[in-house]
Amino acid sequence: MATAGFGKRGAAQSIRTISVSQPAAAPNPTQTWFAQSRIPFASLAILALLTVVFMIEMDYGKPEAPYTPSLDTLIALGGVGRKLVIDEGQWWRIFTAPLMHGSLDHLVSNAIALLLAGWLLEPLIGRAWYAAIFAIGALAGSIGSLLMTDVIVSIGASGAIMALLAAVLVWCIPFAEGTRGKRLRRTAIWMFVSALLPAAGSHVDLGAHAGGAVAGGVIGFVLQIMWPETEESPGHRQLAATIAIVGLAVSLLSFAFVAAFPTPNVGQHQLVSLIPPSQLPHSALEGVEKSNELVKRYPDDPRGHMLRALSYLRLREITEAQAELRIAMAKSEAPGLDGMEEYRIKIRLILAVTMTAQDRIEDARAVLKPGDCRLASEPDSDDLSAAYQRLRETGVCP
């Protein structure tokens, strides 16, 4: 009966040939153009949604810098973080965080990757599966961030984009050399590596990237299995459309709710585990002796790292002390930590003193900020007097 190669398309053609008495209705030109167009409409629609969400972020509160929402804004409007989601039970954040971005540069870089992925993938698998992969990758990216990254707040569509790129890689593997698959693989690999490697000077959530990539790879593999050889795109389009619509609806409803009723009074100072006042050392000596325990129990508190640096200085281990002081400095300057200015000055002064011990006078001057020497010289700054005297003797402070 049926010969090899007689598939669904062949059967359809035979039926059309026999049924000459009932000619098929003329196709709608608009629908035909939309279906066959290579314009990545799904990507453009997603990008429009991400842009609107970013505009809401910028309008919510005072930005941290031009076109950069503040940390409090990101937390209030739905950024994902282990303490926010797990400790506070705010699970809706795994749906809202992929819609948000931390700066205009962040949005633009993701937009470029999204449009490139759409140009490659939408014509191959169809817009329904493309949107479904984006939705699943977004969710997987949030989960990956929770499992692998201990950050205060994470946002962005990077996990969803990584899912799309991973799906491109897996889908292109069966193509033989010399076909369009070779070009697709080369482009997809370049996009995949570029998106995975952390950009210089930026904070990249590798957990979100990894979660999205794993999800996209799995989906790409499943599509290969269920893809009929006689079809130009994967089947089960209704399933894909359902996944995409449900994912979009849940994300939009979650973000609309939190935009109307943002999480109040939630800032980094409430999410960072600081040393309780009752456990703060009563003296520098006591703090040095307890420094290792304090750093282990409260790794986000810069004061514990400063005390551990002092313990290294007692052992004349200057390099180790400087490393701890730089950690303390970075943690003390994180947004949202109130009441740390005194400790920031102490950290800078102690670090400058350690540099003078290595005859790095210019480096010591560069560490200090205007006013540090003046504040250290005030009569009520007894705990800074020794550092100030050393910096005066070496000419770092006037």
URZIJO-V28385 format. One record per pair of residues at least 24 apart in sequence whose ideal C-beta (glycine too) atoms are under 6 Angstrom apart, sorted by sequence separation. I is the first residue (numbers start at 1). J is the second residue. D is the distance in whole Angstrom. If there is no record, write none. Layout:
i = {I | I}
j = {J | J}
d = {D | D}
This chain:
i = {348 | 373 | 273 | 134 | 137 | 165 | 275 | 302 | 325 | 165 | 273 | 274 | 345 | 349 | 272 | 302 | 133 | 302 | 345 | 133 | 365 | 322 | 364 | 162 | 321 | 133 | 353 | 68 | 318 | 67 | 353 | 349 | 356 | 318 | 98 | 303 | 302 | 306 | 121 | 352 | 97 | 53 | 53 | 54 | 110 | 114 | 117 | 121 | 162 | 166 | 170 | 94 | 113 | 117 | 120 | 159 | 163 | 167 | 171 | 158 | 162 | 166 | 170 | 154 | 158 | 162 | 166 | 170 | 159 | 160 | 163 | 167 | 54 | 102 | 159 | 163 | 167 | 100 | 101 | 149 | 97 | 149 | 98 | 148 | 145 | 85 | 80 | 98 | 145 | 144 | 145 | 47 | 82 | 144 | 80 | 144 | 47 | 141 | 144 | 268 | 269 | 82 | 143 | 268 | 269 | 267 | 269 | 141 | 43 | 81 | 140 | 141 | 43 | 81 | 140 | 79 | 80 | 43 | 116 | 137 | 140 | 79 | 40 | 75 | 137 | 40 | 74 | 136 | 137 | 42 | 74 | 40 | 113 | 38 | 42 | 133 | 42 | 42 | 129 | 126 | 125 | 132 | 135 | 125 | 128 | 135 | 129 | 132 | 128 | 132 | 135 | 128 | 131 | 152 | 152 | 99 | 95 | 95 | 99 | 96 | 95 | 96 | 92 | 78 | 77 | 77 | 76 | 76 | 83 | 75 | 72 | 71 | 56 | 9 | 8 | 7 | 71 | 71}
j = {372 | 397 | 298 | 160 | 163 | 191 | 301 | 328 | 351 | 192 | 300 | 301 | 372 | 376 | 300 | 331 | 163 | 332 | 375 | 164 | 396 | 354 | 396 | 195 | 354 | 167 | 387 | 103 | 354 | 104 | 390 | 387 | 394 | 357 | 138 | 343 | 343 | 347 | 164 | 396 | 142 | 99 | 100 | 101 | 157 | 161 | 164 | 168 | 209 | 213 | 217 | 142 | 161 | 165 | 168 | 208 | 212 | 216 | 220 | 208 | 212 | 216 | 220 | 205 | 209 | 213 | 217 | 221 | 211 | 212 | 215 | 219 | 107 | 155 | 212 | 216 | 220 | 155 | 156 | 205 | 155 | 207 | 157 | 207 | 205 | 146 | 142 | 160 | 207 | 207 | 208 | 111 | 146 | 208 | 145 | 210 | 114 | 208 | 211 | 335 | 336 | 150 | 211 | 336 | 337 | 336 | 338 | 211 | 114 | 152 | 211 | 212 | 115 | 153 | 212 | 153 | 154 | 118 | 191 | 212 | 215 | 155 | 118 | 153 | 215 | 119 | 153 | 215 | 216 | 122 | 155 | 122 | 195 | 123 | 127 | 219 | 130 | 131 | 234 | 233 | 233 | 240 | 243 | 234 | 237 | 244 | 240 | 243 | 240 | 244 | 247 | 241 | 244 | 268 | 271 | 251 | 250 | 251 | 255 | 254 | 254 | 255 | 254 | 258 | 258 | 262 | 262 | 263 | 271 | 266 | 267 | 268 | 259 | 230 | 230 | 230 | 335 | 336}
d = {6 | 4 | 5 | 5 | 2 | 5 | 5 | 4 | 4 | 5 | 5 | 5 | 5 | 6 | 4 | 4 | 5 | 4 | 6 | 6 | 5 | 5 | 5 | 6 | 6 | 5 | 5 | 4 | 5 | 4 | 5 | 4 | 4 | 6 | 4 | 6 | 6 | 6 | 6 | 6 | 5 | 5 | 6 | 5 | 5 | 6 | 4 | 6 | 5 | 5 | 5 | 4 | 5 | 6 | 6 | 4 | 4 | 4 | 5 | 6 | 4 | 3 | 3 | 5 | 6 | 4 | 4 | 5 | 5 | 6 | 5 | 6 | 5 | 6 | 3 | 3 | 4 | 4 | 6 | 5 | 5 | 4 | 5 | 3 | 5 | 6 | 5 | 6 | 4 | 4 | 4 | 5 | 5 | 5 | 6 | 5 | 6 | 4 | 2 | 6 | 5 | 6 | 5 | 3 | 6 | 5 | 6 | 5 | 5 | 5 | 4 | 4 | 5 | 5 | 5 | 4 | 5 | 3 | 6 | 4 | 4 | 5 | 3 | 5 | 5 | 5 | 5 | 5 | 5 | 6 | 6 | 5 | 6 | 5 | 4 | 5 | 5 | 5 | 6 | 4 | 6 | 4 | 6 | 6 | 5 | 5 | 4 | 4 | 4 | 5 | 3 | 4 | 4 | 6 | 5 | 6 | 5 | 5 | 6 | 5 | 5 | 5 | 5 | 5 | 6 | 6 | 4 | 5 | 5 | 5 | 5 | 6 | 6 | 5 | 4 | 3 | 5 | 6}
